[in-house]
């Protein structure tokens, strides 16, 4: 993990490896001087400047599909359950994913080895303000994009 603190932004770079499951390369930029902001205590509202998450499947998706097949689920039922769980994770965080996120995620589940999700809001936004928007508007607000390759 690498942290860069600059006067106008705070960047966290993190690599996570879950053996035989997946790798995650994350880059999160928060806007503002985080040390000054954190001195505000509970009044601190982190503001997202940019986000990049790159997931690399290390055979987990295939093993999940095989396991579910052994338990009697069809490939379509397994895929639907995974898609429903992903949608639920977004909804529980105030985001209704659109097809620009859902279609690449589905392609990732169906065999693409990498999924990259980015958020590049036109101006930094406080995480605490996201729930002020309709969940269906949040992908556009954050300028969420995804690609599977």
N, C-alpha and C positions, 0 to 999 in steps of 0.2 A: 504494500500500500504506500502511495506517495501522496503527500499533501503539499500544495503550493498556496501560500498566502500572499496575495498581492493587495495593494491598496484598494482596488476596485472590485476584486473578486477573490474567491476562495475556491480552489479546485481540488477535488479528491479523485485520484486515480487508484483503482483497485482491481487486482486480478484474483479471482477465486477459482480453485480447481476442486471439484468433487470427483474423486477417482471413479472412473467407469460410469459417470453420470453426465456431467456437463462442466464446461468452463464458462466463466463470466468475466468479461473485461468491461469494467464500468468507469465512466468519466462523468463526474457531476460538478457543475460550476454553480456556485452560489454568488449572487451579486452583493456587493457592498463589502465593507471592512468587517469581517466576522468577529474579530477580537473586540472591536468597539460595540458591535451589535450584541454580542453575547453578554457584555457587561450590563445590558438592560434586564437581564434575568428572564423572568417569565414573559416579559413584554416582547422579547425577541421573536421576530417573524422571518424565518429564512425565506429568501427570494431566489427562486430557480432562474438561472441564466441560461443554462443548457444542460442536456443530459444525453448520454449515449450508452446504451447497454448492448453488448454483443455476446450472445449465447452461442456456444458451440456444443453440439450434442456429441457425447462420447459413448453412444449406444443406448442411452436410457430410453429414448422414444421407441426404438425397435423392441426393447425388452418389455416395456409397458404394454405395447400392442400384443406381443406374444403371451404375456401373462394374462391379459384380459381375454384373449382368445381361448386360453386353457380354462378360463372360468365361464365360458359360454357366451361371451359378448362377441357380436359380429364386429368386423373392422369399422363399419359405419357407426355402430353404437359406441364403440370405444372413442372414435374421433369426436362424436357428438358430446360425449361426457367430458372430454378434455376441453372442447370449445366452450361448453357451458361453464366449466370451472374457471376458465380464463375470463370469460365475460363477467362472471360473478366477482372475480378478484378486482376487475375494473370498477364494477358497480359499487362494491364495498368501499372504494376509495373515491367515489363521486365521478367516475368516468364511464361513459358509454362508448366503448370502442366502435369505430366505424370500419367499413370494409378495407380501408387503407392499412389498418392494423390487423384485422381478422383474417384477411386473405393470406398475407405473408405468414402469419402464425400457423394457419392451417397447412400451408406448404411446408413449413418447418416440421410440423408433426407428421406429415406424410413422407418425409425423407430428406428434405434439404438439411444440410449439416449445420448451417449458421442462420441465426436470426438476429438482425440488428434493429433496435428500436431507438429512435432519436426524438428529442423534444427540443425545439428551438423557438421559444416564445419571442414575439417581436419586441417585447420589453420584459424585463424580469417580473415574475409574479410570485407573490407570497403563497406558500403552500396552504396557509390558513384561509386564503380567499378563493381557492378552487371550488369549494362547496357553495359559493355564492352564485355560481353559474349552473345552467341546466347541464346535466351529465352529457347530453348529446352535443353540447357546444364546447366541451372541454378539449377534445382532440384538436379542433381548429384553434382554440385559444393557445394551447401549448405547441401548436404546429407539430403534432405527433406524426411520425412516419415510421414505416417498417419495411424491411426488405429481407427476403429469405434467399439464401444462395447455397 
